[in-house]
């Protein structure tokens, strides 16, 4: 695919040959679907065995570090790796692709508020492209908890020194797991209800403050 280079890190044989080929084929097909909503862009997409970087219980995870680089992490010791590649890789790739496109304009964001919006948009975009169930990290809080954490987060929206790990992954103390993802999903969902003609793809370069204003 023009502009996209896939790198499967496999020097020690973490992936079987057929699994590496499946990653290539699934990724290319997913990118075709993604490009129905967001334009093609130059990307290096790196696939590697890195269990500690995967979502607990999902055996896959991702990170977009810039407008041109995406990392997709697998736990290749998972007995259902073929299923993970076929069923979960497309959604993870869509999430990270939205991040990469956002990096090109407004960026991921430095403040808590910006990060909440960026993550919420990426999860909504993944569902826009591939449908399916809302990810568990997006619905980790019940309605009452959403209100509580909206209030708590309102004091830190402009904070550039916020604890990203605690807000988005939990700390086993004050923060339960996935608070930031659930808040971000809610914030973007509320904005999309206010402006039903828009989609997460349409909002890829929208300033976070505009979206936050509908929830705070």
Rosetta constraint file for C-alpha pairs under 8 A:
AtomPair CA 1 CA 5 HARMONIC 7.63 0.50
AtomPair CA 1 CA 28 HARMONIC 7.19 0.50
AtomPair CA 2 CA 42 HARMONIC 7.86 0.50
AtomPair CA 3 CA 40 HARMONIC 7.39 0.50
AtomPair CA 3 CA 41 HARMONIC 6.13 0.50
AtomPair CA 3 CA 42 HARMONIC 4.24 0.50
AtomPair CA 3 CA 43 HARMONIC 6.20 0.50
AtomPair CA 4 CA 41 HARMONIC 7.33 0.50
AtomPair CA 4 CA 42 HARMONIC 5.48 0.50
AtomPair CA 4 CA 43 HARMONIC 4.71 0.50
AtomPair CA 4 CA 44 HARMONIC 5.93 0.50
AtomPair CA 4 CA 45 HARMONIC 7.32 0.50
AtomPair CA 5 CA 43 HARMONIC 6.30 0.50
AtomPair CA 5 CA 44 HARMONIC 4.96 0.50
AtomPair CA 5 CA 45 HARMONIC 6.22 0.50
AtomPair CA 6 CA 24 HARMONIC 7.20 0.50
AtomPair CA 6 CA 44 HARMONIC 6.11 0.50
AtomPair CA 6 CA 45 HARMONIC 4.97 0.50
AtomPair CA 6 CA 46 HARMONIC 6.14 0.50
AtomPair CA 6 CA 47 HARMONIC 7.71 0.50
AtomPair CA 7 CA 44 HARMONIC 7.19 0.50
AtomPair CA 7 CA 45 HARMONIC 6.02 0.50
AtomPair CA 7 CA 46 HARMONIC 4.69 0.50
AtomPair CA 7 CA 47 HARMONIC 6.09 0.50
AtomPair CA 8 CA 20 HARMONIC 6.93 0.50
AtomPair CA 8 CA 46 HARMONIC 5.97 0.50
AtomPair CA 8 CA 47 HARMONIC 4.75 0.50
AtomPair CA 8 CA 48 HARMONIC 6.23 0.50
AtomPair CA 9 CA 46 HARMONIC 7.23 0.50
AtomPair CA 9 CA 47 HARMONIC 6.08 0.50
AtomPair CA 9 CA 48 HARMONIC 5.22 0.50
AtomPair CA 9 CA 49 HARMONIC 7.78 0.50
AtomPair CA 10 CA 14 HARMONIC 5.62 0.50
AtomPair CA 10 CA 15 HARMONIC 6.28 0.50
AtomPair CA 10 CA 48 HARMONIC 7.26 0.50
AtomPair CA 14 CA 49 HARMONIC 6.47 0.50
AtomPair CA 14 CA 76 HARMONIC 6.38 0.50
AtomPair CA 15 CA 19 HARMONIC 5.85 0.50
AtomPair CA 15 CA 20 HARMONIC 5.88 0.50
AtomPair CA 15 CA 76 HARMONIC 6.73 0.50
AtomPair CA 16 CA 20 HARMONIC 6.25 0.50
AtomPair CA 17 CA 21 HARMONIC 6.31 0.50
AtomPair CA 18 CA 22 HARMONIC 6.06 0.50
AtomPair CA 19 CA 23 HARMONIC 6.18 0.50
AtomPair CA 19 CA 82 HARMONIC 6.69 0.50
AtomPair CA 20 CA 24 HARMONIC 6.48 0.50
AtomPair CA 21 CA 25 HARMONIC 6.27 0.50
AtomPair CA 22 CA 26 HARMONIC 5.90 0.50
AtomPair CA 22 CA 82 HARMONIC 7.97 0.50
AtomPair CA 22 CA 85 HARMONIC 7.28 0.50
AtomPair CA 22 CA 86 HARMONIC 7.77 0.50
AtomPair CA 23 CA 27 HARMONIC 5.88 0.50
AtomPair CA 23 CA 85 HARMONIC 6.30 0.50
AtomPair CA 24 CA 28 HARMONIC 6.15 0.50
AtomPair CA 25 CA 29 HARMONIC 6.23 0.50
AtomPair CA 26 CA 30 HARMONIC 6.01 0.50
AtomPair CA 26 CA 85 HARMONIC 7.33 0.50
AtomPair CA 26 CA 86 HARMONIC 6.47 0.50
AtomPair CA 26 CA 89 HARMONIC 7.58 0.50
AtomPair CA 26 CA 90 HARMONIC 7.11 0.50
AtomPair CA 27 CA 31 HARMONIC 6.08 0.50
AtomPair CA 27 CA 89 HARMONIC 7.38 0.50
AtomPair CA 27 CA 90 HARMONIC 6.61 0.50
AtomPair CA 27 CA 93 HARMONIC 7.58 0.50
AtomPair CA 28 CA 32 HARMONIC 6.42 0.50
AtomPair CA 29 CA 33 HARMONIC 6.65 0.50
AtomPair CA 30 CA 34 HARMONIC 6.14 0.50
AtomPair CA 30 CA 90 HARMONIC 5.32 0.50
AtomPair CA 30 CA 93 HARMONIC 7.60 0.50
AtomPair CA 30 CA 94 HARMONIC 7.73 0.50
AtomPair CA 31 CA 35 HARMONIC 5.95 0.50
AtomPair CA 31 CA 94 HARMONIC 7.83 0.50
AtomPair CA 32 CA 36 HARMONIC 6.75 0.50
AtomPair CA 33 CA 37 HARMONIC 7.56 0.50
AtomPair CA 33 CA 129 HARMONIC 6.84 0.50
AtomPair CA 34 CA 38 HARMONIC 6.21 0.50
AtomPair CA 34 CA 94 HARMONIC 6.36 0.50
AtomPair CA 34 CA 129 HARMONIC 6.32 0.50
AtomPair CA 35 CA 39 HARMONIC 5.18 0.50
AtomPair CA 35 CA 40 HARMONIC 5.86 0.50
AtomPair CA 37 CA 129 HARMONIC 7.50 0.50
AtomPair CA 37 CA 201 HARMONIC 6.18 0.50
AtomPair CA 38 CA 98 HARMONIC 7.96 0.50
AtomPair CA 38 CA 201 HARMONIC 6.32 0.50
AtomPair CA 41 CA 68 HARMONIC 7.81 0.50
AtomPair CA 41 CA 101 HARMONIC 7.74 0.50
AtomPair CA 42 CA 68 HARMONIC 5.98 0.50
AtomPair CA 43 CA 67 HARMONIC 7.56 0.50
AtomPair CA 43 CA 68 HARMONIC 4.45 0.50
AtomPair CA 43 CA 69 HARMONIC 5.60 0.50
AtomPair CA 43 CA 70 HARMONIC 7.29 0.50
AtomPair CA 44 CA 68 HARMONIC 6.04 0.50
AtomPair CA 44 CA 69 HARMONIC 4.93 0.50
AtomPair CA 44 CA 70 HARMONIC 6.35 0.50
AtomPair CA 45 CA 69 HARMONIC 5.94 0.50
AtomPair CA 45 CA 70 HARMONIC 4.77 0.50
AtomPair CA 45 CA 71 HARMONIC 5.86 0.50
AtomPair CA 45 CA 72 HARMONIC 7.36 0.50
AtomPair CA 46 CA 69 HARMONIC 7.69 0.50
AtomPair CA 46 CA 70 HARMONIC 6.16 0.50
AtomPair CA 46 CA 71 HARMONIC 4.74 0.50
AtomPair CA 46 CA 72 HARMONIC 6.06 0.50
AtomPair CA 47 CA 71 HARMONIC 6.01 0.50
AtomPair CA 47 CA 72 HARMONIC 4.84 0.50
AtomPair CA 47 CA 73 HARMONIC 5.98 0.50
AtomPair CA 47 CA 74 HARMONIC 7.56 0.50
AtomPair CA 48 CA 71 HARMONIC 7.74 0.50
AtomPair CA 48 CA 72 HARMONIC 6.56 0.50
AtomPair CA 48 CA 73 HARMONIC 5.27 0.50
AtomPair CA 48 CA 74 HARMONIC 6.17 0.50
AtomPair CA 49 CA 73 HARMONIC 5.81 0.50
AtomPair CA 49 CA 74 HARMONIC 4.89 0.50
AtomPair CA 49 CA 75 HARMONIC 5.64 0.50
AtomPair CA 49 CA 76 HARMONIC 5.96 0.50
AtomPair CA 50 CA 54 HARMONIC 6.97 0.50
AtomPair CA 50 CA 73 HARMONIC 5.42 0.50
AtomPair CA 50 CA 74 HARMONIC 5.72 0.50
AtomPair CA 50 CA 75 HARMONIC 5.98 0.50
AtomPair CA 51 CA 59 HARMONIC 6.95 0.50
AtomPair CA 51 CA 60 HARMONIC 7.81 0.50
AtomPair CA 51 CA 73 HARMONIC 7.09 0.50
AtomPair CA 51 CA 74 HARMONIC 6.01 0.50
AtomPair CA 51 CA 75 HARMONIC 4.40 0.50
AtomPair CA 51 CA 76 HARMONIC 7.69 0.50
AtomPair CA 53 CA 60 HARMONIC 7.86 0.50
AtomPair CA 53 CA 61 HARMONIC 6.24 0.50
AtomPair CA 53 CA 62 HARMONIC 7.71 0.50
AtomPair CA 53 CA 73 HARMONIC 6.29 0.50
AtomPair CA 53 CA 74 HARMONIC 7.95 0.50
AtomPair CA 54 CA 58 HARMONIC 6.90 0.50
AtomPair CA 54 CA 59 HARMONIC 5.48 0.50
AtomPair CA 54 CA 60 HARMONIC 4.61 0.50
AtomPair CA 54 CA 61 HARMONIC 4.12 0.50
AtomPair CA 54 CA 62 HARMONIC 7.27 0.50
AtomPair CA 54 CA 73 HARMONIC 5.93 0.50
AtomPair CA 54 CA 74 HARMONIC 6.31 0.50
AtomPair CA 54 CA 75 HARMONIC 6.97 0.50
AtomPair CA 55 CA 59 HARMONIC 6.22 0.50
AtomPair CA 55 CA 60 HARMONIC 5.96 0.50
AtomPair CA 55 CA 61 HARMONIC 5.40 0.50
AtomPair CA 58 CA 84 HARMONIC 7.91 0.50
AtomPair CA 59 CA 74 HARMONIC 5.68 0.50
AtomPair CA 59 CA 75 HARMONIC 5.03 0.50
AtomPair CA 59 CA 76 HARMONIC 7.85 0.50
AtomPair CA 59 CA 78 HARMONIC 6.77 0.50
AtomPair CA 59 CA 81 HARMONIC 7.95 0.50
AtomPair CA 59 CA 84 HARMONIC 7.33 0.50
AtomPair CA 60 CA 72 HARMONIC 7.23 0.50
AtomPair CA 60 CA 73 HARMONIC 5.44 0.50
AtomPair CA 60 CA 74 HARMONIC 4.54 0.50
AtomPair CA 60 CA 75 HARMONIC 6.44 0.50
AtomPair CA 60 CA 84 HARMONIC 7.34 0.50
AtomPair CA 60 CA 88 HARMONIC 7.64 0.50
AtomPair CA 60 CA 89 HARMONIC 7.56 0.50
AtomPair CA 61 CA 72 HARMONIC 5.88 0.50
AtomPair CA 61 CA 73 HARMONIC 5.03 0.50
AtomPair CA 61 CA 74 HARMONIC 6.66 0.50
AtomPair CA 61 CA 92 HARMONIC 6.85 0.50
AtomPair CA 62 CA 70 HARMONIC 7.29 0.50
AtomPair CA 62 CA 71 HARMONIC 5.52 0.50
AtomPair CA 62 CA 72 HARMONIC 4.39 0.50
AtomPair CA 62 CA 73 HARMONIC 5.77 0.50
AtomPair CA 62 CA 92 HARMONIC 6.40 0.50
AtomPair CA 62 CA 93 HARMONIC 7.50 0.50
AtomPair CA 62 CA 96 HARMONIC 6.56 0.50
AtomPair CA 63 CA 70 HARMONIC 5.83 0.50
AtomPair CA 63 CA 71 HARMONIC 5.18 0.50
AtomPair CA 63 CA 72 HARMONIC 6.61 0.50
AtomPair CA 63 CA 96 HARMONIC 6.20 0.50
AtomPair CA 64 CA 69 HARMONIC 5.93 0.50
AtomPair CA 64 CA 70 HARMONIC 4.37 0.50
AtomPair CA 64 CA 71 HARMONIC 6.23 0.50
AtomPair CA 64 CA 96 HARMONIC 5.47 0.50
AtomPair CA 64 CA 97 HARMONIC 7.53 0.50
AtomPair CA 64 CA 99 HARMONIC 6.13 0.50
AtomPair CA 64 CA 100 HARMONIC 5.90 0.50
AtomPair CA 65 CA 69 HARMONIC 5.84 0.50
AtomPair CA 65 CA 70 HARMONIC 6.35 0.50
AtomPair CA 65 CA 71 HARMONIC 7.85 0.50
AtomPair CA 65 CA 100 HARMONIC 7.63 0.50
AtomPair CA 66 CA 70 HARMONIC 7.47 0.50
AtomPair CA 66 CA 100 HARMONIC 5.95 0.50
AtomPair CA 66 CA 103 HARMONIC 5.94 0.50
AtomPair CA 66 CA 104 HARMONIC 7.98 0.50
AtomPair CA 67 CA 99 HARMONIC 7.68 0.50
AtomPair CA 67 CA 100 HARMONIC 4.29 0.50
AtomPair CA 67 CA 101 HARMONIC 6.02 0.50
AtomPair CA 67 CA 102 HARMONIC 7.38 0.50
AtomPair CA 67 CA 103 HARMONIC 4.84 0.50
AtomPair CA 67 CA 104 HARMONIC 5.28 0.50
AtomPair CA 68 CA 100 HARMONIC 6.46 0.50
AtomPair CA 69 CA 100 HARMONIC 7.21 0.50
AtomPair CA 70 CA 96 HARMONIC 6.57 0.50
AtomPair CA 70 CA 97 HARMONIC 7.53 0.50
AtomPair CA 70 CA 100 HARMONIC 7.37 0.50
AtomPair CA 72 CA 92 HARMONIC 7.81 0.50
AtomPair CA 72 CA 93 HARMONIC 7.57 0.50
AtomPair CA 75 CA 81 HARMONIC 7.85 0.50
AtomPair CA 76 CA 81 HARMONIC 6.34 0.50
AtomPair CA 77 CA 81 HARMONIC 7.68 0.50
AtomPair CA 80 CA 84 HARMONIC 6.27 0.50
AtomPair CA 81 CA 85 HARMONIC 6.18 0.50
AtomPair CA 82 CA 86 HARMONIC 6.27 0.50
AtomPair CA 83 CA 87 HARMONIC 5.75 0.50
AtomPair CA 83 CA 88 HARMONIC 7.65 0.50
AtomPair CA 84 CA 88 HARMONIC 5.12 0.50
AtomPair CA 84 CA 89 HARMONIC 6.53 0.50
AtomPair CA 85 CA 89 HARMONIC 5.02 0.50
AtomPair CA 85 CA 90 HARMONIC 7.94 0.50
AtomPair CA 86 CA 90 HARMONIC 7.51 0.50
AtomPair CA 88 CA 92 HARMONIC 6.46 0.50
AtomPair CA 89 CA 93 HARMONIC 6.01 0.50
AtomPair CA 90 CA 94 HARMONIC 6.18 0.50
AtomPair CA 90 CA 130 HARMONIC 7.57 0.50
AtomPair CA 91 CA 95 HARMONIC 6.26 0.50
AtomPair CA 91 CA 126 HARMONIC 5.30 0.50
AtomPair CA 91 CA 127 HARMONIC 7.46 0.50
AtomPair CA 91 CA 130 HARMONIC 6.52 0.50
AtomPair CA 92 CA 96 HARMONIC 6.32 0.50
AtomPair CA 92 CA 126 HARMONIC 7.38 0.50
AtomPair CA 93 CA 97 HARMONIC 5.91 0.50
AtomPair CA 94 CA 98 HARMONIC 6.27 0.50
AtomPair CA 94 CA 122 HARMONIC 7.51 0.50
AtomPair CA 94 CA 125 HARMONIC 6.97 0.50
AtomPair CA 94 CA 126 HARMONIC 5.07 0.50
AtomPair CA 94 CA 129 HARMONIC 7.51 0.50
AtomPair CA 95 CA 99 HARMONIC 6.63 0.50
AtomPair CA 95 CA 122 HARMONIC 4.63 0.50
AtomPair CA 95 CA 123 HARMONIC 5.81 0.50
AtomPair CA 95 CA 125 HARMONIC 6.59 0.50
AtomPair CA 95 CA 126 HARMONIC 5.27 0.50
AtomPair CA 96 CA 100 HARMONIC 6.24 0.50
AtomPair CA 96 CA 122 HARMONIC 7.05 0.50
AtomPair CA 97 CA 101 HARMONIC 6.26 0.50
AtomPair CA 98 CA 102 HARMONIC 6.14 0.50
AtomPair CA 98 CA 121 HARMONIC 7.79 0.50
AtomPair CA 98 CA 122 HARMONIC 5.49 0.50
AtomPair CA 98 CA 125 HARMONIC 7.03 0.50
AtomPair CA 98 CA 201 HARMONIC 7.66 0.50
AtomPair CA 98 CA 204 HARMONIC 6.85 0.50
AtomPair CA 99 CA 103 HARMONIC 6.11 0.50
AtomPair CA 99 CA 108 HARMONIC 6.74 0.50
AtomPair CA 99 CA 118 HARMONIC 7.10 0.50
AtomPair CA 99 CA 119 HARMONIC 7.97 0.50
AtomPair CA 99 CA 122 HARMONIC 6.44 0.50
AtomPair CA 100 CA 104 HARMONIC 6.78 0.50
AtomPair CA 101 CA 105 HARMONIC 7.39 0.50
AtomPair CA 101 CA 204 HARMONIC 6.91 0.50
AtomPair CA 101 CA 205 HARMONIC 7.95 0.50
AtomPair CA 102 CA 106 HARMONIC 6.02 0.50
AtomPair CA 102 CA 107 HARMONIC 5.36 0.50
AtomPair CA 102 CA 108 HARMONIC 6.43 0.50
AtomPair CA 102 CA 118 HARMONIC 7.91 0.50
AtomPair CA 102 CA 204 HARMONIC 5.50 0.50
AtomPair CA 102 CA 205 HARMONIC 5.66 0.50
AtomPair CA 103 CA 107 HARMONIC 3.79 0.50
AtomPair CA 103 CA 108 HARMONIC 5.55 0.50
AtomPair CA 105 CA 205 HARMONIC 5.86 0.50
AtomPair CA 106 CA 205 HARMONIC 5.83 0.50
AtomPair CA 106 CA 206 HARMONIC 7.34 0.50
AtomPair CA 106 CA 207 HARMONIC 6.60 0.50
AtomPair CA 108 CA 114 HARMONIC 7.09 0.50
AtomPair CA 108 CA 115 HARMONIC 6.48 0.50
AtomPair CA 108 CA 118 HARMONIC 6.14 0.50
AtomPair CA 109 CA 114 HARMONIC 4.81 0.50
AtomPair CA 109 CA 115 HARMONIC 5.56 0.50
AtomPair CA 109 CA 118 HARMONIC 7.44 0.50
AtomPair CA 110 CA 114 HARMONIC 6.52 0.50
AtomPair CA 110 CA 115 HARMONIC 7.03 0.50
AtomPair CA 110 CA 160 HARMONIC 5.41 0.50
AtomPair CA 111 CA 115 HARMONIC 6.30 0.50
AtomPair CA 111 CA 157 HARMONIC 6.27 0.50
AtomPair CA 111 CA 158 HARMONIC 5.30 0.50
AtomPair CA 111 CA 159 HARMONIC 5.13 0.50
AtomPair CA 111 CA 160 HARMONIC 4.33 0.50
AtomPair CA 111 CA 161 HARMONIC 7.44 0.50
AtomPair CA 111 CA 162 HARMONIC 7.22 0.50
AtomPair CA 112 CA 116 HARMONIC 6.15 0.50
AtomPair CA 112 CA 153 HARMONIC 7.94 0.50
AtomPair CA 112 CA 156 HARMONIC 6.47 0.50
AtomPair CA 112 CA 157 HARMONIC 5.00 0.50
AtomPair CA 112 CA 158 HARMONIC 6.44 0.50
AtomPair CA 112 CA 159 HARMONIC 6.03 0.50
AtomPair CA 112 CA 160 HARMONIC 6.67 0.50
AtomPair CA 112 CA 162 HARMONIC 6.26 0.50
AtomPair CA 112 CA 164 HARMONIC 7.63 0.50
AtomPair CA 113 CA 117 HARMONIC 6.41 0.50
AtomPair CA 113 CA 156 HARMONIC 7.52 0.50
AtomPair CA 113 CA 157 HARMONIC 4.28 0.50
AtomPair CA 113 CA 158 HARMONIC 6.40 0.50
AtomPair CA 113 CA 208 HARMONIC 7.05 0.50
AtomPair CA 113 CA 209 HARMONIC 7.75 0.50
AtomPair CA 113 CA 212 HARMONIC 7.26 0.50
AtomPair CA 114 CA 118 HARMONIC 6.12 0.50
AtomPair CA 114 CA 157 HARMONIC 7.61 0.50
AtomPair CA 114 CA 208 HARMONIC 5.32 0.50
AtomPair CA 114 CA 209 HARMONIC 7.56 0.50
AtomPair CA 115 CA 119 HARMONIC 6.09 0.50
AtomPair CA 115 CA 184 HARMONIC 7.97 0.50
AtomPair CA 116 CA 120 HARMONIC 6.05 0.50
AtomPair CA 116 CA 180 HARMONIC 5.95 0.50
AtomPair CA 116 CA 181 HARMONIC 6.81 0.50
AtomPair CA 116 CA 183 HARMONIC 6.74 0.50
AtomPair CA 116 CA 184 HARMONIC 4.36 0.50
AtomPair CA 116 CA 185 HARMONIC 7.92 0.50
AtomPair CA 116 CA 187 HARMONIC 7.97 0.50
AtomPair CA 117 CA 121 HARMONIC 5.99 0.50
AtomPair CA 117 CA 184 HARMONIC 5.32 0.50
AtomPair CA 117 CA 185 HARMONIC 7.80 0.50
AtomPair CA 117 CA 187 HARMONIC 7.09 0.50
AtomPair CA 117 CA 188 HARMONIC 6.60 0.50
AtomPair CA 117 CA 208 HARMONIC 5.86 0.50
AtomPair CA 117 CA 211 HARMONIC 7.27 0.50
AtomPair CA 117 CA 212 HARMONIC 7.38 0.50
AtomPair CA 118 CA 122 HARMONIC 6.29 0.50
AtomPair CA 118 CA 184 HARMONIC 7.57 0.50
AtomPair CA 118 CA 208 HARMONIC 7.60 0.50
AtomPair CA 119 CA 123 HARMONIC 6.31 0.50
AtomPair CA 119 CA 181 HARMONIC 6.30 0.50
AtomPair CA 119 CA 184 HARMONIC 6.02 0.50
AtomPair CA 119 CA 185 HARMONIC 7.33 0.50
AtomPair CA 120 CA 124 HARMONIC 6.24 0.50
AtomPair CA 120 CA 181 HARMONIC 6.42 0.50
AtomPair CA 120 CA 182 HARMONIC 7.78 0.50
AtomPair CA 120 CA 183 HARMONIC 7.63 0.50
AtomPair CA 120 CA 184 HARMONIC 4.10 0.50
AtomPair CA 120 CA 185 HARMONIC 4.10 0.50
AtomPair CA 120 CA 186 HARMONIC 7.38 0.50
AtomPair CA 120 CA 187 HARMONIC 7.14 0.50
AtomPair CA 120 CA 188 HARMONIC 5.71 0.50
AtomPair CA 121 CA 125 HARMONIC 6.00 0.50
AtomPair CA 121 CA 184 HARMONIC 7.59 0.50
AtomPair CA 121 CA 185 HARMONIC 7.12 0.50
AtomPair CA 121 CA 188 HARMONIC 6.23 0.50
AtomPair CA 121 CA 200 HARMONIC 5.48 0.50
AtomPair CA 121 CA 203 HARMONIC 7.60 0.50
AtomPair CA 121 CA 204 HARMONIC 7.42 0.50
AtomPair CA 122 CA 126 HARMONIC 6.21 0.50
AtomPair CA 122 CA 200 HARMONIC 7.33 0.50
AtomPair CA 123 CA 127 HARMONIC 6.49 0.50
AtomPair CA 123 CA 135 HARMONIC 7.99 0.50
AtomPair CA 123 CA 138 HARMONIC 7.84 0.50
AtomPair CA 123 CA 185 HARMONIC 6.89 0.50
AtomPair CA 124 CA 128 HARMONIC 6.07 0.50
AtomPair CA 124 CA 185 HARMONIC 7.07 0.50
AtomPair CA 124 CA 188 HARMONIC 7.71 0.50
AtomPair CA 124 CA 189 HARMONIC 7.80 0.50
AtomPair CA 124 CA 200 HARMONIC 5.91 0.50
AtomPair CA 125 CA 129 HARMONIC 6.27 0.50
AtomPair CA 125 CA 199 HARMONIC 7.68 0.50
AtomPair CA 125 CA 200 HARMONIC 5.03 0.50
AtomPair CA 125 CA 201 HARMONIC 6.14 0.50
AtomPair CA 126 CA 130 HARMONIC 6.04 0.50
AtomPair CA 126 CA 131 HARMONIC 7.33 0.50
AtomPair CA 127 CA 131 HARMONIC 4.35 0.50
AtomPair CA 127 CA 132 HARMONIC 6.48 0.50
AtomPair CA 127 CA 133 HARMONIC 7.85 0.50
AtomPair CA 127 CA 134 HARMONIC 7.36 0.50
AtomPair CA 128 CA 199 HARMONIC 7.74 0.50
AtomPair CA 128 CA 200 HARMONIC 7.39 0.50
AtomPair CA 134 CA 138 HARMONIC 6.62 0.50
AtomPair CA 134 CA 139 HARMONIC 7.33 0.50
AtomPair CA 135 CA 139 HARMONIC 7.03 0.50
AtomPair CA 136 CA 140 HARMONIC 6.15 0.50
AtomPair CA 137 CA 177 HARMONIC 7.89 0.50
AtomPair CA 137 CA 178 HARMONIC 5.40 0.50
AtomPair CA 137 CA 179 HARMONIC 7.99 0.50
AtomPair CA 137 CA 181 HARMONIC 5.96 0.50
AtomPair CA 137 CA 182 HARMONIC 6.13 0.50
AtomPair CA 138 CA 178 HARMONIC 7.37 0.50
AtomPair CA 138 CA 181 HARMONIC 5.31 0.50
AtomPair CA 138 CA 182 HARMONIC 4.05 0.50
AtomPair CA 138 CA 183 HARMONIC 7.59 0.50
AtomPair CA 138 CA 184 HARMONIC 7.84 0.50
AtomPair CA 138 CA 185 HARMONIC 5.78 0.50
AtomPair CA 138 CA 186 HARMONIC 7.92 0.50
AtomPair CA 139 CA 182 HARMONIC 5.40 0.50
AtomPair CA 140 CA 177 HARMONIC 7.41 0.50
AtomPair CA 140 CA 178 HARMONIC 6.41 0.50
AtomPair CA 140 CA 179 HARMONIC 6.99 0.50
AtomPair CA 140 CA 182 HARMONIC 6.00 0.50
AtomPair CA 141 CA 145 HARMONIC 5.57 0.50
AtomPair CA 141 CA 146 HARMONIC 5.98 0.50
AtomPair CA 141 CA 179 HARMONIC 7.08 0.50
AtomPair CA 141 CA 182 HARMONIC 6.43 0.50
AtomPair CA 142 CA 146 HARMONIC 6.22 0.50
AtomPair CA 143 CA 147 HARMONIC 6.60 0.50
AtomPair CA 144 CA 148 HARMONIC 6.45 0.50
AtomPair CA 145 CA 149 HARMONIC 6.10 0.50
AtomPair CA 146 CA 150 HARMONIC 5.95 0.50
AtomPair CA 146 CA 182 HARMONIC 7.93 0.50
AtomPair CA 146 CA 183 HARMONIC 6.65 0.50
AtomPair CA 147 CA 151 HARMONIC 6.34 0.50
AtomPair CA 148 CA 152 HARMONIC 6.42 0.50
AtomPair CA 149 CA 153 HARMONIC 5.84 0.50
AtomPair CA 149 CA 179 HARMONIC 7.71 0.50
AtomPair CA 149 CA 183 HARMONIC 7.56 0.50
AtomPair CA 150 CA 154 HARMONIC 6.04 0.50
AtomPair CA 150 CA 183 HARMONIC 7.15 0.50
AtomPair CA 150 CA 216 HARMONIC 7.68 0.50
AtomPair CA 151 CA 155 HARMONIC 7.35 0.50
AtomPair CA 152 CA 156 HARMONIC 7.52 0.50
AtomPair CA 153 CA 157 HARMONIC 6.10 0.50
AtomPair CA 154 CA 216 HARMONIC 7.04 0.50
AtomPair CA 156 CA 162 HARMONIC 7.19 0.50
AtomPair CA 163 CA 167 HARMONIC 6.16 0.50
AtomPair CA 164 CA 168 HARMONIC 5.97 0.50
AtomPair CA 164 CA 169 HARMONIC 7.91 0.50
AtomPair CA 165 CA 169 HARMONIC 5.31 0.50
AtomPair CA 165 CA 170 HARMONIC 6.55 0.50
AtomPair CA 165 CA 171 HARMONIC 7.53 0.50
AtomPair CA 166 CA 170 HARMONIC 4.34 0.50
AtomPair CA 166 CA 171 HARMONIC 5.04 0.50
AtomPair CA 166 CA 175 HARMONIC 6.05 0.50
AtomPair CA 166 CA 177 HARMONIC 7.94 0.50
AtomPair CA 167 CA 175 HARMONIC 6.51 0.50
AtomPair CA 167 CA 177 HARMONIC 7.94 0.50
AtomPair CA 167 CA 178 HARMONIC 6.98 0.50
AtomPair CA 167 CA 179 HARMONIC 5.79 0.50
AtomPair CA 167 CA 180 HARMONIC 5.17 0.50
AtomPair CA 168 CA 177 HARMONIC 6.76 0.50
AtomPair CA 168 CA 178 HARMONIC 4.70 0.50
AtomPair CA 168 CA 179 HARMONIC 5.54 0.50
AtomPair CA 168 CA 180 HARMONIC 4.38 0.50
AtomPair CA 168 CA 181 HARMONIC 5.97 0.50
AtomPair CA 169 CA 176 HARMONIC 7.52 0.50
AtomPair CA 169 CA 177 HARMONIC 4.80 0.50
AtomPair CA 169 CA 178 HARMONIC 4.79 0.50
AtomPair CA 169 CA 179 HARMONIC 7.17 0.50
AtomPair CA 169 CA 180 HARMONIC 7.69 0.50
AtomPair CA 170 CA 174 HARMONIC 7.81 0.50
AtomPair CA 170 CA 175 HARMONIC 4.75 0.50
AtomPair CA 170 CA 176 HARMONIC 4.74 0.50
AtomPair CA 170 CA 177 HARMONIC 4.03 0.50
AtomPair CA 170 CA 178 HARMONIC 6.14 0.50
AtomPair CA 170 CA 179 HARMONIC 7.12 0.50
AtomPair CA 171 CA 175 HARMONIC 5.48 0.50
AtomPair CA 171 CA 176 HARMONIC 6.73 0.50
AtomPair CA 171 CA 177 HARMONIC 7.34 0.50
AtomPair CA 172 CA 176 HARMONIC 6.33 0.50
AtomPair CA 172 CA 177 HARMONIC 7.77 0.50
AtomPair CA 175 CA 179 HARMONIC 7.02 0.50
AtomPair CA 178 CA 182 HARMONIC 6.23 0.50
AtomPair CA 179 CA 183 HARMONIC 6.08 0.50
AtomPair CA 180 CA 184 HARMONIC 5.89 0.50
AtomPair CA 181 CA 185 HARMONIC 6.06 0.50
AtomPair CA 182 CA 186 HARMONIC 6.21 0.50
AtomPair CA 183 CA 187 HARMONIC 6.06 0.50
AtomPair CA 184 CA 188 HARMONIC 6.20 0.50
AtomPair CA 185 CA 189 HARMONIC 5.98 0.50
AtomPair CA 186 CA 190 HARMONIC 6.09 0.50
AtomPair CA 187 CA 191 HARMONIC 6.40 0.50
AtomPair CA 187 CA 211 HARMONIC 7.39 0.50
AtomPair CA 187 CA 212 HARMONIC 6.78 0.50
AtomPair CA 187 CA 214 HARMONIC 7.73 0.50
AtomPair CA 187 CA 215 HARMONIC 6.04 0.50
AtomPair CA 188 CA 192 HARMONIC 6.15 0.50
AtomPair CA 188 CA 211 HARMONIC 6.86 0.50
AtomPair CA 189 CA 193 HARMONIC 6.24 0.50
AtomPair CA 190 CA 194 HARMONIC 6.41 0.50
AtomPair CA 190 CA 214 HARMONIC 7.18 0.50
AtomPair CA 190 CA 215 HARMONIC 7.09 0.50
AtomPair CA 191 CA 195 HARMONIC 6.28 0.50
AtomPair CA 191 CA 211 HARMONIC 6.10 0.50
AtomPair CA 191 CA 214 HARMONIC 6.07 0.50
AtomPair CA 191 CA 215 HARMONIC 7.70 0.50
AtomPair CA 192 CA 196 HARMONIC 5.37 0.50
AtomPair CA 192 CA 197 HARMONIC 7.91 0.50
AtomPair CA 192 CA 198 HARMONIC 6.42 0.50
AtomPair CA 192 CA 199 HARMONIC 6.82 0.50
AtomPair CA 198 CA 202 HARMONIC 5.97 0.50
AtomPair CA 198 CA 203 HARMONIC 7.37 0.50
AtomPair CA 199 CA 203 HARMONIC 6.48 0.50
AtomPair CA 200 CA 204 HARMONIC 6.38 0.50
AtomPair CA 206 CA 210 HARMONIC 7.29 0.50
AtomPair CA 206 CA 211 HARMONIC 7.82 0.50
AtomPair CA 207 CA 211 HARMONIC 7.18 0.50
AtomPair CA 208 CA 212 HARMONIC 6.06 0.50
AtomPair CA 209 CA 213 HARMONIC 6.02 0.50
AtomPair CA 210 CA 214 HARMONIC 7.46 0.50
AtomPair CA 211 CA 215 HARMONIC 7.65 0.50
AtomPair CA 212 CA 216 HARMONIC 6.24 0.50
